[in-house]
Amino acid sequence: MNTMKALLARGAEAGSLVLALTAAGCGGRAPAQSERPAAAGPAVLETVRVVEQPAAVTLEIPGELDPYESVAMYARVTGFVKTIRVDRGSRVSAGELMAEIEAPELLAQRAEAQSKLQAAEAQLAVARTKADADASTLDRLKGASATPGAVAGNDLVLAQKTVESDQNQIVSAQQTVEAGRQAVRSFSEMESYLKIVAPFDGVVTERNVHPGALVGPGGGQGSAPPMLRVVRNDRLRLTVPVPEAYIASIATGTSVSFTVPAYPGVDFHGTIARLAHAVDVTTRTMAIEVDVMNADNRLSPGTFCQVRWPVRRPTPSLFVPSRSVASTTDRTFVIRVRGGRTEWVDVKPGLTSGGLVEVFGDLHAGDEVASRGTDEIRPGTEVRPSQK
C-alpha cells in the first residue's frame, strides 16, 4: 500500500515537470517575437543656409613708420671738420649751415687753376694781336698787288696762309681759355662742398663726427658712417605689407587707422597714397604706403604699428558658419544636403566675419549645409535636415 502511494506521487511530480517545461518553452518564444526592434528612420541633421553678402572686414596688419624723406650727409671732398653746429635732435631748416670742412689743398688747386686761366687769356690776347697784324699786312699786299710786278705772287699766298694760321691759333687759345674757366668753376663748386647744409626742413637723427675729424666722399656699401643724417618727420610714410589675397580692392585715398605702443588706446589716421604694384615673391605681400601727417611730432620714424586694414571684395561672397567647414588631411569641405542625402563639397576658406567664414567652391546661396562639419558623416548618408 505504501509502495503504491509512492509510485503515484512520483508520477504526479513527473507530470508537473513536463507541464512546466512545456510552459517555459512556449513563454521563451513569445518574448523573442515581442523584442524585435522597429525599422529606424533617417537621422536628423541640423543644417543652415549658405548666405550671400558683401565681404567687408577689417584686419589687423603690422606696419612700420618711416620718415617721408631721409638723407645721409657725407663729405663730397676730402678734408677735416672745421666746425659742426648741430647735434642729434637738432631741428634744421632747408639751406641751414650744419658743418664746415677745411681743405687747404683744394684752395691751392683753385689758385693754380686761376693762374692757368689768366695765362690762357694772355695767350689768346697775343694770338688775336698777331692775327690783326697779319690781316693788316695781307690787306696792304692785296692793295699793292694791283700794280703789276710790285708784289710777288708767292708773298701774297704766304700772307694769306699766315692769316689762316692765326685764326686757328685764336680758336685753340679760346678753347684753352674755356677749359681754364671750367677748371676754375669746378674747383669753386668743390669749394662750396666744404659747407654742409640741410637739404630740407627736418631733424638731425645721427651725428658721427666731431671737429678735427678727417672726412671724405662715401656712401657705398661697407663705407664709413655718414657725418650727419637728416630726416623729415612732419610727414611720415606708413609702410604696410598687405598679403596678396587682400590687394584686389585697394584704392588710393582710402583712410586707415592704426595704433602705436607709445600711445595705447589712441587712434591715428592716414591715407593710402602709393602702391608697389608688385608682390614680393619672398613674403607674398605687396608694400602699400600710407601718408601720415605728424605736425605735432608725436609719432617717431621706425615705430611699429598695428594697422586696421579694410578689406572689401568687389562682388558679394558666400558665407557659412565657421563650424560648418571641416578639414581632413587632404581636403577642406562642407556637408551639403540634397534630396535627403549628404554630399561633400570642397571649399577654400577666405575672410572671417564674426561667426561666419567666406567660402569658395561649388556652392550657391540658399544651399543647405550641416551646421557642424565632420568627416563622421559620410557622403550619401540619408538624413532628415532640421533648420537651425
Contacts in CASP RR format, 6 or more apart in sequence:
PFRMAT RR
TARGET T0000
AUTHOR 0000-0000-0000
METHOD contacts of the structure
MODEL  1
MNTMKALLARGAEAGSLVLALTAAGCGGRAPAQSERPAAAGPAVLETVRV
VEQPAAVTLEIPGELDPYESVAMYARVTGFVKTIRVDRGSRVSAGELMAE
IEAPELLAQRAEAQSKLQAAEAQLAVARTKADADASTLDRLKGASATPGA
VAGNDLVLAQKTVESDQNQIVSAQQTVEAGRQAVRSFSEMESYLKIVAPF
DGVVTERNVHPGALVGPGGGQGSAPPMLRVVRNDRLRLTVPVPEAYIASI
ATGTSVSFTVPAYPGVDFHGTIARLAHAVDVTTRTMAIEVDVMNADNRLS
PGTFCQVRWPVRRPTPSLFVPSRSVASTTDRTFVIRVRGGRTEWVDVKPG
LTSGGLVEVFGDLHAGDEVASRGTDEIRPGTEVRPSQK
41 384 0 8 1.000
42 340 0 8 1.000
42 382 0 8 1.000
42 383 0 8 1.000
42 384 0 8 1.000
43 381 0 8 1.000
43 382 0 8 1.000
43 383 0 8 1.000
43 384 0 8 1.000
44 383 0 8 1.000
44 384 0 8 1.000
44 385 0 8 1.000
44 386 0 8 1.000
45 337 0 8 1.000
45 342 0 8 1.000
45 370 0 8 1.000
45 377 0 8 1.000
45 383 0 8 1.000
45 384 0 8 1.000
45 385 0 8 1.000
45 386 0 8 1.000
46 370 0 8 1.000
46 371 0 8 1.000
46 372 0 8 1.000
46 385 0 8 1.000
46 386 0 8 1.000
46 388 0 8 1.000
47 337 0 8 1.000
47 368 0 8 1.000
47 369 0 8 1.000
47 370 0 8 1.000
47 371 0 8 1.000
47 385 0 8 1.000
47 386 0 8 1.000
47 387 0 8 1.000
47 388 0 8 1.000
48 320 0 8 1.000
48 321 0 8 1.000
48 324 0 8 1.000
48 368 0 8 1.000
48 369 0 8 1.000
48 370 0 8 1.000
48 371 0 8 1.000
48 387 0 8 1.000
48 388 0 8 1.000
49 366 0 8 1.000
49 367 0 8 1.000
49 368 0 8 1.000
49 369 0 8 1.000
49 387 0 8 1.000
50 318 0 8 1.000
50 319 0 8 1.000
50 320 0 8 1.000
50 359 0 8 1.000
50 363 0 8 1.000
50 364 0 8 1.000
50 365 0 8 1.000
50 366 0 8 1.000
50 367 0 8 1.000
50 368 0 8 1.000
50 369 0 8 1.000
51 318 0 8 1.000
51 319 0 8 1.000
51 320 0 8 1.000
51 356 0 8 1.000
51 365 0 8 1.000
51 366 0 8 1.000
52 316 0 8 1.000
52 317 0 8 1.000
52 318 0 8 1.000
52 319 0 8 1.000
52 365 0 8 1.000
52 366 0 8 1.000
53 316 0 8 1.000
53 317 0 8 1.000
53 319 0 8 1.000
54 312 0 8 1.000
54 313 0 8 1.000
54 316 0 8 1.000
54 317 0 8 1.000
55 311 0 8 1.000
55 312 0 8 1.000
55 313 0 8 1.000
55 316 0 8 1.000
55 317 0 8 1.000
55 319 0 8 1.000
55 351 0 8 1.000
55 353 0 8 1.000
55 358 0 8 1.000
56 310 0 8 1.000
56 311 0 8 1.000
56 312 0 8 1.000
56 313 0 8 1.000
56 353 0 8 1.000
57 310 0 8 1.000
57 311 0 8 1.000
57 351 0 8 1.000
57 352 0 8 1.000
57 353 0 8 1.000
58 308 0 8 1.000
58 309 0 8 1.000
58 310 0 8 1.000
58 311 0 8 1.000
59 246 0 8 1.000
59 308 0 8 1.000
59 309 0 8 1.000
59 311 0 8 1.000
60 306 0 8 1.000
60 307 0 8 1.000
60 308 0 8 1.000
60 309 0 8 1.000
61 240 0 8 1.000
61 241 0 8 1.000
61 242 0 8 1.000
61 243 0 8 1.000
61 306 0 8 1.000
61 307 0 8 1.000
61 309 0 8 1.000
62 241 0 8 1.000
62 304 0 8 1.000
62 305 0 8 1.000
62 306 0 8 1.000
62 307 0 8 1.000
63 238 0 8 1.000
63 239 0 8 1.000
63 240 0 8 1.000
63 241 0 8 1.000
63 258 0 8 1.000
63 304 0 8 1.000
63 305 0 8 1.000
63 306 0 8 1.000
63 307 0 8 1.000
64 238 0 8 1.000
64 239 0 8 1.000
64 302 0 8 1.000
64 303 0 8 1.000
64 304 0 8 1.000
64 305 0 8 1.000
65 236 0 8 1.000
65 237 0 8 1.000
65 238 0 8 1.000
65 239 0 8 1.000
65 260 0 8 1.000
65 292 0 8 1.000
65 299 0 8 1.000
65 300 0 8 1.000
65 301 0 8 1.000
65 302 0 8 1.000
65 303 0 8 1.000
65 304 0 8 1.000
65 305 0 8 1.000
66 236 0 8 1.000
66 237 0 8 1.000
66 238 0 8 1.000
66 239 0 8 1.000
66 301 0 8 1.000
66 302 0 8 1.000
67 231 0 8 1.000
67 232 0 8 1.000
67 233 0 8 1.000
67 236 0 8 1.000
67 237 0 8 1.000
67 301 0 8 1.000
68 232 0 8 1.000
68 233 0 8 1.000
68 234 0 8 1.000
68 235 0 8 1.000
68 236 0 8 1.000
68 237 0 8 1.000
68 291 0 8 1.000
69 199 0 8 1.000
69 200 0 8 1.000
69 231 0 8 1.000
69 232 0 8 1.000
70 229 0 8 1.000
70 230 0 8 1.000
70 231 0 8 1.000
70 232 0 8 1.000
70 301 0 8 1.000
71 199 0 8 1.000
71 200 0 8 1.000
71 229 0 8 1.000
71 230 0 8 1.000
71 231 0 8 1.000
72 206 0 8 1.000
72 219 0 8 1.000
72 226 0 8 1.000
72 228 0 8 1.000
72 229 0 8 1.000
73 98 0 8 1.000
73 196 0 8 1.000
73 226 0 8 1.000
73 227 0 8 1.000
73 228 0 8 1.000
73 229 0 8 1.000
73 230 0 8 1.000
74 215 0 8 1.000
74 216 0 8 1.000
74 217 0 8 1.000
74 218 0 8 1.000
74 219 0 8 1.000
74 226 0 8 1.000
74 227 0 8 1.000
75 101 0 8 1.000
75 193 0 8 1.000
75 196 0 8 1.000
75 215 0 8 1.000
75 216 0 8 1.000
75 217 0 8 1.000
75 218 0 8 1.000
75 227 0 8 1.000
76 190 0 8 1.000
76 193 0 8 1.000
76 216 0 8 1.000
76 217 0 8 1.000
77 101 0 8 1.000
77 103 0 8 1.000
77 106 0 8 1.000
77 190 0 8 1.000
77 193 0 8 1.000
77 194 0 8 1.000
77 216 0 8 1.000
77 217 0 8 1.000
78 103 0 8 1.000
78 214 0 8 1.000
78 215 0 8 1.000
78 216 0 8 1.000
78 217 0 8 1.000
79 101 0 8 1.000
79 102 0 8 1.000
79 103 0 8 1.000
79 214 0 8 1.000
79 215 0 8 1.000
79 216 0 8 1.000
80 101 0 8 1.000
80 102 0 8 1.000
80 103 0 8 1.000
80 212 0 8 1.000
80 213 0 8 1.000
80 214 0 8 1.000
80 215 0 8 1.000
81 99 0 8 1.000
81 100 0 8 1.000
81 101 0 8 1.000
81 102 0 8 1.000
81 209 0 8 1.000
81 210 0 8 1.000
81 211 0 8 1.000
81 212 0 8 1.000
81 213 0 8 1.000
81 215 0 8 1.000
81 227 0 8 1.000
82 99 0 8 1.000
82 100 0 8 1.000
82 101 0 8 1.000
82 102 0 8 1.000
82 194 0 8 1.000
82 211 0 8 1.000
82 212 0 8 1.000
83 99 0 8 1.000
83 100 0 8 1.000
83 211 0 8 1.000
84 98 0 8 1.000
84 99 0 8 1.000
84 100 0 8 1.000
84 207 0 8 1.000
84 209 0 8 1.000
84 210 0 8 1.000
84 211 0 8 1.000
84 227 0 8 1.000
85 97 0 8 1.000
85 98 0 8 1.000
85 99 0 8 1.000
86 92 0 8 1.000
86 98 0 8 1.000
86 99 0 8 1.000
86 204 0 8 1.000
86 207 0 8 1.000
86 228 0 8 1.000
87 204 0 8 1.000
87 207 0 8 1.000
88 204 0 8 1.000
88 205 0 8 1.000
88 206 0 8 1.000
88 207 0 8 1.000
89 203 0 8 1.000
89 204 0 8 1.000
89 205 0 8 1.000
90 203 0 8 1.000
90 204 0 8 1.000
91 202 0 8 1.000
91 203 0 8 1.000
91 204 0 8 1.000
92 98 0 8 1.000
92 198 0 8 1.000
92 201 0 8 1.000
92 202 0 8 1.000
92 203 0 8 1.000
92 204 0 8 1.000
92 230 0 8 1.000
93 198 0 8 1.000
93 201 0 8 1.000
93 202 0 8 1.000
94 198 0 8 1.000
94 199 0 8 1.000
94 200 0 8 1.000
94 201 0 8 1.000
95 197 0 8 1.000
95 198 0 8 1.000
95 199 0 8 1.000
96 197 0 8 1.000
96 198 0 8 1.000
97 195 0 8 1.000
97 196 0 8 1.000
97 197 0 8 1.000
98 196 0 8 1.000
98 197 0 8 1.000
98 198 0 8 1.000
98 204 0 8 1.000
98 228 0 8 1.000
99 195 0 8 1.000
99 196 0 8 1.000
99 209 0 8 1.000
99 227 0 8 1.000
99 228 0 8 1.000
100 194 0 8 1.000
100 195 0 8 1.000
100 196 0 8 1.000
101 193 0 8 1.000
101 194 0 8 1.000
101 195 0 8 1.000
101 196 0 8 1.000
101 215 0 8 1.000
102 194 0 8 1.000
103 194 0 8 1.000
106 187 0 8 1.000
106 190 0 8 1.000
106 191 0 8 1.000
106 194 0 8 1.000
107 191 0 8 1.000
109 187 0 8 1.000
110 184 0 8 1.000
110 187 0 8 1.000
110 188 0 8 1.000
110 190 0 8 1.000
110 191 0 8 1.000
113 180 0 8 1.000
113 183 0 8 1.000
113 184 0 8 1.000
113 186 0 8 1.000
113 187 0 8 1.000
114 184 0 8 1.000
116 180 0 8 1.000
116 183 0 8 1.000
117 177 0 8 1.000
117 180 0 8 1.000
117 181 0 8 1.000
117 183 0 8 1.000
117 184 0 8 1.000
120 173 0 8 1.000
120 176 0 8 1.000
120 177 0 8 1.000
120 179 0 8 1.000
120 180 0 8 1.000
121 177 0 8 1.000
123 173 0 8 1.000
123 176 0 8 1.000
124 170 0 8 1.000
124 173 0 8 1.000
124 174 0 8 1.000
124 176 0 8 1.000
124 177 0 8 1.000
127 166 0 8 1.000
127 169 0 8 1.000
127 170 0 8 1.000
127 172 0 8 1.000
127 173 0 8 1.000
128 170 0 8 1.000
128 173 0 8 1.000
130 166 0 8 1.000
130 169 0 8 1.000
131 163 0 8 1.000
131 166 0 8 1.000
131 167 0 8 1.000
131 169 0 8 1.000
131 170 0 8 1.000
134 159 0 8 1.000
134 162 0 8 1.000
134 163 0 8 1.000
134 166 0 8 1.000
135 163 0 8 1.000
135 166 0 8 1.000
137 159 0 8 1.000
137 162 0 8 1.000
138 156 0 8 1.000
138 159 0 8 1.000
138 160 0 8 1.000
138 162 0 8 1.000
138 163 0 8 1.000
141 151 0 8 1.000
141 155 0 8 1.000
141 156 0 8 1.000
141 159 0 8 1.000
142 156 0 8 1.000
144 150 0 8 1.000
144 151 0 8 1.000
145 151 0 8 1.000
145 153 0 8 1.000
145 156 0 8 1.000
196 227 0 8 1.000
196 228 0 8 1.000
198 230 0 8 1.000
199 230 0 8 1.000
200 230 0 8 1.000
200 232 0 8 1.000
201 232 0 8 1.000
201 234 0 8 1.000
202 230 0 8 1.000
202 231 0 8 1.000
202 232 0 8 1.000
202 233 0 8 1.000
202 234 0 8 1.000
203 230 0 8 1.000
203 231 0 8 1.000
203 233 0 8 1.000
204 228 0 8 1.000
204 229 0 8 1.000
204 230 0 8 1.000
205 229 0 8 1.000
205 230 0 8 1.000
205 231 0 8 1.000
205 301 0 8 1.000
206 225 0 8 1.000
206 226 0 8 1.000
206 228 0 8 1.000
206 229 0 8 1.000
207 227 0 8 1.000
207 228 0 8 1.000
208 225 0 8 1.000
208 226 0 8 1.000
208 227 0 8 1.000
208 228 0 8 1.000
209 215 0 8 1.000
209 227 0 8 1.000
209 228 0 8 1.000
215 227 0 8 1.000
218 224 0 8 1.000
219 226 0 8 1.000
231 301 0 8 1.000
233 294 0 8 1.000
233 297 0 8 1.000
233 299 0 8 1.000
233 300 0 8 1.000
233 301 0 8 1.000
234 293 0 8 1.000
234 294 0 8 1.000
234 295 0 8 1.000
234 297 0 8 1.000
235 291 0 8 1.000
235 292 0 8 1.000
235 293 0 8 1.000
235 294 0 8 1.000
236 291 0 8 1.000
236 292 0 8 1.000
236 294 0 8 1.000
236 299 0 8 1.000
236 301 0 8 1.000
237 289 0 8 1.000
237 290 0 8 1.000
237 291 0 8 1.000
237 292 0 8 1.000
238 258 0 8 1.000
238 270 0 8 1.000
238 289 0 8 1.000
238 290 0 8 1.000
238 291 0 8 1.000
238 292 0 8 1.000
238 305 0 8 1.000
238 307 0 8 1.000
239 287 0 8 1.000
239 288 0 8 1.000
239 289 0 8 1.000
239 290 0 8 1.000
240 256 0 8 1.000
240 287 0 8 1.000
240 288 0 8 1.000
240 289 0 8 1.000
240 290 0 8 1.000
240 307 0 8 1.000
240 309 0 8 1.000
241 280 0 8 1.000
241 283 0 8 1.000
241 285 0 8 1.000
241 286 0 8 1.000
241 287 0 8 1.000
241 288 0 8 1.000
242 250 0 8 1.000
242 285 0 8 1.000
242 286 0 8 1.000
242 287 0 8 1.000
242 288 0 8 1.000
242 309 0 8 1.000
243 284 0 8 1.000
243 285 0 8 1.000
244 279 0 8 1.000
244 284 0 8 1.000
244 285 0 8 1.000
244 286 0 8 1.000
245 350 0 8 1.000
246 309 0 8 1.000
246 311 0 8 1.000
247 275 0 8 1.000
247 279 0 8 1.000
247 286 0 8 1.000
247 288 0 8 1.000
248 313 0 8 1.000
248 314 0 8 1.000
249 311 0 8 1.000
249 312 0 8 1.000
249 313 0 8 1.000
249 314 0 8 1.000
250 272 0 8 1.000
250 275 0 8 1.000
250 288 0 8 1.000
251 272 0 8 1.000
252 271 0 8 1.000
252 272 0 8 1.000
252 273 0 8 1.000
252 274 0 8 1.000
252 275 0 8 1.000
253 271 0 8 1.000
253 272 0 8 1.000
253 273 0 8 1.000
254 271 0 8 1.000
254 272 0 8 1.000
254 310 0 8 1.000
255 269 0 8 1.000
255 270 0 8 1.000
255 271 0 8 1.000
255 272 0 8 1.000
256 269 0 8 1.000
256 270 0 8 1.000
256 271 0 8 1.000
256 272 0 8 1.000
256 290 0 8 1.000
256 307 0 8 1.000
256 308 0 8 1.000
256 309 0 8 1.000
256 310 0 8 1.000
257 267 0 8 1.000
257 268 0 8 1.000
257 269 0 8 1.000
257 270 0 8 1.000
257 307 0 8 1.000
257 308 0 8 1.000
258 267 0 8 1.000
258 268 0 8 1.000
258 269 0 8 1.000
258 270 0 8 1.000
258 305 0 8 1.000
258 306 0 8 1.000
258 307 0 8 1.000
258 308 0 8 1.000
259 265 0 8 1.000
259 266 0 8 1.000
259 267 0 8 1.000
259 268 0 8 1.000
259 305 0 8 1.000
259 306 0 8 1.000
260 266 0 8 1.000
260 268 0 8 1.000
260 299 0 8 1.000
260 303 0 8 1.000
260 304 0 8 1.000
260 305 0 8 1.000
261 303 0 8 1.000
261 304 0 8 1.000
262 300 0 8 1.000
262 303 0 8 1.000
263 298 0 8 1.000
268 292 0 8 1.000
268 299 0 8 1.000
268 305 0 8 1.000
269 292 0 8 1.000
270 290 0 8 1.000
270 291 0 8 1.000
270 292 0 8 1.000
270 293 0 8 1.000
271 290 0 8 1.000
271 291 0 8 1.000
272 288 0 8 1.000
272 289 0 8 1.000
272 290 0 8 1.000
273 289 0 8 1.000
273 290 0 8 1.000
273 291 0 8 1.000
274 288 0 8 1.000
274 289 0 8 1.000
275 286 0 8 1.000
275 288 0 8 1.000
275 289 0 8 1.000
276 286 0 8 1.000
276 287 0 8 1.000
276 288 0 8 1.000
277 286 0 8 1.000
278 286 0 8 1.000
279 285 0 8 1.000
279 286 0 8 1.000
280 286 0 8 1.000
280 287 0 8 1.000
290 307 0 8 1.000
292 299 0 8 1.000
311 351 0 8 1.000
313 351 0 8 1.000
317 351 0 8 1.000
317 358 0 8 1.000
317 360 0 8 1.000
318 358 0 8 1.000
318 359 0 8 1.000
318 360 0 8 1.000
318 361 0 8 1.000
318 363 0 8 1.000
318 364 0 8 1.000
318 365 0 8 1.000
319 353 0 8 1.000
319 356 0 8 1.000
319 357 0 8 1.000
319 358 0 8 1.000
319 359 0 8 1.000
320 334 0 8 1.000
320 356 0 8 1.000
320 357 0 8 1.000
320 359 0 8 1.000
320 363 0 8 1.000
320 369 0 8 1.000
321 355 0 8 1.000
321 356 0 8 1.000
321 357 0 8 1.000
321 371 0 8 1.000
322 352 0 8 1.000
322 355 0 8 1.000
322 356 0 8 1.000
322 357 0 8 1.000
323 371 0 8 1.000
323 372 0 8 1.000
323 373 0 8 1.000
324 334 0 8 1.000
324 335 0 8 1.000
324 369 0 8 1.000
324 370 0 8 1.000
324 371 0 8 1.000
324 372 0 8 1.000
324 373 0 8 1.000
325 332 0 8 1.000
325 333 0 8 1.000
325 334 0 8 1.000
325 347 0 8 1.000
325 349 0 8 1.000
325 357 0 8 1.000
325 359 0 8 1.000
325 373 0 8 1.000
326 332 0 8 1.000
326 333 0 8 1.000
326 334 0 8 1.000
326 335 0 8 1.000
326 373 0 8 1.000
326 374 0 8 1.000
326 375 0 8 1.000
327 333 0 8 1.000
328 375 0 8 1.000
331 344 0 8 1.000
331 346 0 8 1.000
332 346 0 8 1.000
332 347 0 8 1.000
332 348 0 8 1.000
332 349 0 8 1.000
333 344 0 8 1.000
333 345 0 8 1.000
333 346 0 8 1.000
333 347 0 8 1.000
334 344 0 8 1.000
334 345 0 8 1.000
334 347 0 8 1.000
334 359 0 8 1.000
334 363 0 8 1.000
334 369 0 8 1.000
334 370 0 8 1.000
334 373 0 8 1.000
335 342 0 8 1.000
335 343 0 8 1.000
335 344 0 8 1.000
335 345 0 8 1.000
335 369 0 8 1.000
335 370 0 8 1.000
335 373 0 8 1.000
335 374 0 8 1.000
335 377 0 8 1.000
336 342 0 8 1.000
336 343 0 8 1.000
336 344 0 8 1.000
336 345 0 8 1.000
336 363 0 8 1.000
336 367 0 8 1.000
336 368 0 8 1.000
336 369 0 8 1.000
337 343 0 8 1.000
337 368 0 8 1.000
337 369 0 8 1.000
337 370 0 8 1.000
337 383 0 8 1.000
337 385 0 8 1.000
338 368 0 8 1.000
340 382 0 8 1.000
340 383 0 8 1.000
340 384 0 8 1.000
340 385 0 8 1.000
341 380 0 8 1.000
341 381 0 8 1.000
341 382 0 8 1.000
341 383 0 8 1.000
342 370 0 8 1.000
342 377 0 8 1.000
342 378 0 8 1.000
342 379 0 8 1.000
342 380 0 8 1.000
342 381 0 8 1.000
342 383 0 8 1.000
343 379 0 8 1.000
343 380 0 8 1.000
344 379 0 8 1.000
345 361 0 8 1.000
345 362 0 8 1.000
345 363 0 8 1.000
345 369 0 8 1.000
346 361 0 8 1.000
346 362 0 8 1.000
347 359 0 8 1.000
347 360 0 8 1.000
347 361 0 8 1.000
347 363 0 8 1.000
348 359 0 8 1.000
348 360 0 8 1.000
348 361 0 8 1.000
349 357 0 8 1.000
349 358 0 8 1.000
349 359 0 8 1.000
350 357 0 8 1.000
350 358 0 8 1.000
350 359 0 8 1.000
350 360 0 8 1.000
351 357 0 8 1.000
351 358 0 8 1.000
352 358 0 8 1.000
363 369 0 8 1.000
368 385 0 8 1.000
368 387 0 8 1.000
370 377 0 8 1.000
371 388 0 8 1.000
377 383 0 8 1.000
END
